[in-house]
Amino acid sequence: MMEPQEIKNRLEETFEGATVLVEDLTGTKDHFRVTVVSEQFEGKSLIDQHQLVYAPFKEEIGGPIHAFSIKTYTPEKWEEEQQTKIQ
């Protein structure tokens, strides 16, 4: 099992200056939804973005982390998403 804060910290170290949100979906600390907003995703495919997020957890995926749902955004796309939610 992993603490959500540990996941958040690792992603913030990987994606300097990023906005990182981590949600424990089941309360069992093995099913997570992560949202990462980073300029590093600019110009990258969705698959490439998700691979970048998975990379720091290659040892834990399939072990302590059973499920890892990922949403990635560039800052511009995140702003658009937030504006859509407001309307």
N, C-alpha and C positions, 0 to 999 in steps of 0.2 A: 504494500500500500504506500501511496505517496500523499503527502499533504499538498493541498492546492497552492499554498504559499510557496512551496518548494518548486512546483512547476512554474509558477509566475516568475519567481526569481531567476530560474534558469533561462526562461524565454527572454526576460529583460536583459540578461547578460548577453544572450545571443543576438538580440535585435536592439541595439543601443538606441535609446530615444523612442522606443515603440510604446504604444498603448497595449497592454495585455490584460485580458479578462479571463479568469479561470472559474469554471463552475463544476462542482462535484454533483453529478447528475443523480446519484443514487444514495449518497451519504455513506458509501462504503469505501471511498477513497481509491476506487479502481476504475471508475467510469467518469470521464471528464469531457467537458466542452470547453475549448479554448478559442478565443478570438484574439487575433494579433493584427494590429494596424501599424504598418511599417513602410517607410520609403524604400526599403530593400526589395519590396515586391514589385516595384515599378518596372514594367517591361517584361515581367516573367509570367509564364503560363500558370494557371491554377495548380497544375500538377507540380511544377517546380516550386511554387510557393509552399505547398503542403509538405513537400520533401524537406524544405528548409526548416519547417516547424518540427517535423518528426525527428530530424537528425540528432538533436541533443538528447533524445529519449530512446535511441536505438536499443539500448540494453534493457530498458524497462517495458517496452511495448511487447505485449504477449506474456508478460510476467506480472510485476506489480501493477502495471497499467493494462487493464483488460480491454477498455474501449476509449478511444481518443478521437472525438469529433472536432474538426478544425474549420474555422472560418477565418479567412485572411482578406485584408483590405489594404489598399494604398490609402494614404491620408485623404486624397481627393474622393475616392470611392466611399470611404467611411463617412465623410461629410455628407455625401449624397444620400447614403443609407439613413443617416440620422434625420435629414430633412424630410425624407419620405415618411418616416415614422411620425413626425410632428403633424403632417398634413392629414 
